[in-house]
Each structure stands twice: as structure tokens, then as C-alpha cells.
Amino acid sequence: MSVRQSLLAILDQGPCYGYQLRAEFDRRTGSTWPLNVGQIYNTLERLERDGLVRKGDVDDQGHVYYAITDAGRGEVRNWLDSPVPQQAGTRDELPIKLALAATLPGVDVASVMRLQREASLAALEELRAARPLSTSGGEDLAAALVADALIFRAEAEVRWLDHVASQLPPGSSRTRELPLSAQTPRRGRPPRAEDAA
């Protein structure tokens, strides 16, 4: 998620100070991605350094307002006009955990998956219950869009767990153990397939 572009998009609506940006971000995203104020001010400093925002007026309470520049508006337009790229690989703990569990000796993978599926289903039900019922207002619509994305991801996770369970040998809770490799890996990168032959 790009905090940088998100803050710029909000600033494109008008000048804001840090706490105001955090409140607007929360309001517009259903409070699903908490930002701390330090992160906001660090991002604002970088945006100012890069010429995308400039410091503006200070109000009676000492709030420093930031305003977007023309270059910042251009970056917002580029961000909104470009698809979000899918990340190569995964940093999601669940697939990594199951991939490792499936190749470690003595691990009851079916039990690991069963526990995860129960937790995933419980999380899915919580997400469904928390989803705003109305989308008539702007905040309601924003919260519903984010909630729907989280619900669809949770549903996909449950479907994926069912798929993984179907890959286990019938009647077995264990999969193929993978012993440690005796080959010394080269420094800096994993060995290539032709090196292993």
C-alpha cells in the first residue's frame, strides 16, 4: 500500500495537517490500515523534499498545513491511472508456513491446515458481520469497498486451504518430507537447477 500516493490523493482535495491527514485516511479507508502520525510526518517530509507538497499556513493551534504542488497532482493522476502491480513471490506467512510444514518430518499438516481453516472461517464471519450495510454515504461506500476486499481475500484463503487439503495424500496427514540438502549453496544466490544436476 502506498502511503505516499494516498496522502497526496487526500491533499489533492485541499491543504491538511498531519493529524487531519490521518483522520481523513482512516475515514476514507474504513480504518483498516492504521497509520501512525510519525509515519505521516516522515512521509510529508519526503514529499516536501521531492517537491510534491509544500508547507503552507500555520493555524492558531500550531498546525502546519501542507499543500500539494502541480508535480504532486501529476503523481496522483499517474497513480490513479495505473494498475496496482501484483507482487512477485509472497511475504504472506500462511503459504510459507504450510510450504515448510508440508516438507518437515513429524508435522501433522492436516491438523495445521484444519486449525488455520477454522481461524480463517472465524475471521471471515467477523469481517462479514462488520461490513457496513449501507453504501449511501461516501464514508459508508469507502468502508464497504475495503471490507469487501478483505472478505474476498478471506474467502480466497479458505478456498486455497481447501485446495491444499486436496493435495494431501488420501488418508494421510503427512506429506513428502524433504531432507536437508547436502549440497553447499553458493554465496549470494540459490543454486540453479543445472548446478544441482
N, C-alpha and C positions, 0 to 999 in steps of 0.2 A: 504494500500500500504506500502510495506516495504522499507523505505528509506535506512535502514541498508544494506539489501541484494542488493539493486540497486546500491549503491555506491561501495560495494565490487565487484559486477559484472563488473563495469566500471574499477575499479582498477586492476582487473584481466587482463586487456588489457595492463596495464603499469602504472608507477607512475604518480600521478597527484597532484596538489594543489587544495585548496578549490574552488576558482572561476572557475578553469578549470573543476572540477567535476560538478559544477552547469551547466556550459555551455554544457558539454557532456550529462548530464541527459536531459536537455532541447532538445538538438539536437536529442537524441535517442528516445524521447517520444513525439515529436511533440509539446513541450512546453505546454502540457495540465495540468501539475501538478507543479505549481511554487514552487520551494524550495528557501528559503532564505539562505544566506550564513551562518548566525548564526546557523541554523539548521544543515547545513552540517558540520561545525566545531565541534558542540556538538556531532554529530554522530561520527565524526572521533576520537574525544577524547575517546568516549566509545569503539569504535572498537580497538583503541590502548590499552586501559585498559584491554580489553578482549583478547589481543594477536592476533587479526585478521589482524591488519595493524601495520606498524612501520614507524616512522618518518625517512625520508631519507635526501637527499641533500637539500640545500637552494641555489636558483639561485641568480644572480646578483641583481634582483629586490626584493629580500627578500621572495620569495615564498617558503614555506616549502612543499616539496613533500612527499606524503605518498605512501608507497608500501604495497602490500598485502603480507601476510605471507602464509605459507603452510596451517595453520589452517583456514585462511580466504578463501583460494581456496577451501578447503573442504566444508566450509559453502556455498559458491556459488554453488558448484556441488549439494549439498543437496537441496538447494532452487530450482535450475533449474530442478532437478529430482523429485520434489514433487508437487502435485496439490495444487492450492490455495484453502484453505478451505472456504466454504460458511459460512458467519456469521450467528449465531443463532439470531433470532429476527431482528429488524430493528432499525436503527437510522436515517432512511430517513424521513425527515419531512413530505413529502406528504402523505404517508399512515397513519401516526399518526394524521395529521390534518384532513383527511377525516374520519377516525375512530371516532374521537372526534366529528366532525361536524355532523356525522350521528346519534349521540346519544344525542345531545344537543337540548333543546327546542328552537323553533323560528329560526332555521338556515335553510336557503334555500340551501340544499345540492346540488340540481341540478344546481343552479347558481354558487356555489363554484366550482363544477366539470367542468362546461362549461367554466368558466374563466381559470381554470387550463388547460383544454384541448386546448384552444386557445393559451395559452402561451407555452404549450408543443409542439404544432404543429409549432409555430413560431421558437422555439429553434431548432426543428428537421430540418426545412428548412435551418436555418443558419449553422447547422452542415454539412448538405449535400453540401451546397454551398462552405464551407471552406475546404472540403475534397480534398486532393491532387489528381489530375487526373492521374499523372504518379506514378508508383511504380518502376521505373527503377533503381533509386539510393537507397543506404542504408537509407539515411535520409528520402527520399520520402516514402519508404516502412514502416519505423518506424512510421512516421506521419500518414500514411494511416491506419495502424493497429489500432492505438489508436483512430483515427477518426471513423473507422468502429465500434469499441466497443461502442463509445459514441452514434453513430447513432442507433445501435441496441438497446441500453438501452432506448433511447428516443422513438423509435418505440414501444418497450415493454411497456413503460409508457403510451403511447396513447392507446394501446390495453387494458391495465389494466383499464384505466379510462373508456373506453367503456364497459368493463365488470362490473365495479362498477355501471355505469349508468343503466345497465340492471338489477341490483339487487334492484333498487328503485321500490316501488310500482307503478303500471301504473297510469299515470295522476297525480302523487303526486311528489312534490319537497321535501317532508319531509320524514324522515324515523322514525324508532321506537325510541321514546325518552326513555332515561334511567335515572330514578331519582337517586338522591344520595342514597347510601346505608345507612341504619340506623344502621347497624352492626359496632361495633368498631373493626377496624382491629388490629391484634396482631402486636406488635413491631417487626421490623426486617424483616418481610416477609409477603406476602399477605396471606389471609386466604385460606385454602384448601377447595376443593369442599365439602368434607364430614363435615367440620366445619360449612358450610353455611346451611346445611340441618337441 
